[in-house]
């Protein structure tokens, strides 16, 4: 598996850049037994250690295409989100005001369901619902007669 994994890697002086398939948010995607896995998680488990339950893999180099095990570390979801905000690497989706209104009016659907449907992170959905982002957009659709 290591050789197959490395066939999708371009090693630079610093990062190991993933050249294989990517998921919808641009992170590396590696197939193991007909299941897609994030390449940075696979790299960590191949060359560092098993990832403890409930933890994610963070990129110390701020490059989501990097799978260099020396650039990867475990952390919590909160730490990973804080890294993305601090480093300004949070996925920025192109949502319209109408989509924001639609999201806010979908009472009963989970942030995960909405995130999957709109192709954004669950945190994005939570911020929209809490009006910490898109606060200038109200929930009602306006039509002009």
N, C-alpha and C positions, 0 to 999 in steps of 0.2 A: 504494500500500500504506500510506503514511503516514496518509492520510485515513481509511482503513478502520480502521487501528490506533487512531487517536485517537478514533474514534467509540465505543470501549470504555473511554475514559479520562475520569475526573472529576478535573479539576485543582483542588486545594485551594491554600491559601497556601504549603504546603510540598510535600506529596507529590502525585503523579499516581496516583490510585487506580484500579485495574483493575476494571471493572464487567462485563467479559465472562466467558466460561467459565473454570473453574478445573480443575486436575488433582486427583488424589485426595489430595494433601497441601496443597491450598489455594492453590497458586501459579497465577498467570495462565497461561492456555493460549490460544494464537493459531494459527489454521490458515493455513498457507501451502502451496499446491499439495497439498492433502489430507494434510498432515503437521502434527501438532501441535508447536508450539514454545513454550518458556517466554517469556511476554511481556517479562520483564525482560531476557532475552537479546536478543530482537528489538529492544527499545528501545535497548539499548546499541549494537547493530550499526547501527541506523538513524541515530542521532544522535551517536555517539562514534567507534567504530572497530570493525574486525573483531576478534572475540575470539580471542586466540592459542590454538592447540591445547593441550588439557590443562588450561586454566584455566576457572574458573567465574565467575559474576557474584555479587558480594556486595552486600548492601544496607547502605549507611552509615547509613540512617535507621531500621534495625531493623524495617521494615514490609514483610513479604513480599508485600503487595498493591500496593506502590509500583513504578511503572515510569518514574519521573522519571529521565532519564539523568544528572542532576547528583547523584543519590543512589546511583548504581551505580558499582562499581569491579571490576576483575578481581582474582582471587586464586586460590590453590590450594584443593583440597578440604579440606586440613588447616586452612588459615586460615578457611575458611567454617565448618567444624565448630567451631573455637575461638570464632568470633564467636557462634555459636548457643548454645554452653554459657555463655560469658561474659554474654550478653544474656538468658539464660534464655528463648530462643525456639526451642529444640530441640523438634521435633514430639514430643508426648507421646501415644503410642498407648495404647489401653485393651486391654492383654493380660491374659489370665487366667493363673493358676498352671498350669492344665492346658496352655494354649498354650505357655507357657515350657518345660514338660517336653517337649512335643511337639517344639519347636524344637531343644532340646538332644539329643534322641534321633534326629534326622534326619541321621545320619552320611552323608557323601557328597554332600549338597546344598550348593550355594554360598550364601553370605550374600545374594547378589543374588536367587536363586530364592526363598529363604525370605522376604526382605523384600517381594518382589512378592506372594507368597501371603498374607502376614499384613498387608499394607498399612502397613508401617513402613519406616524408613530402614535401609540395610545396617549402619550403625553401631550401631543398636539391636540387631540380630541378633548382631553381633560382641561387644557388651557382655554380652548374655545368655549366649552360649556361653562367654565368658571368666569368667563369674560376677562381673563388676564391677557388674552390676545384677542384681536378683532373686537375690542370693546366698543368701537364706533358703529358696529352693526347690530341692529335690534333683531328680534326673533320673527317679526311679522314680515311677510312678503308684501311689498308695496306695488300697487298697480295704479296707473293713471288713467282716468276716464276722460 
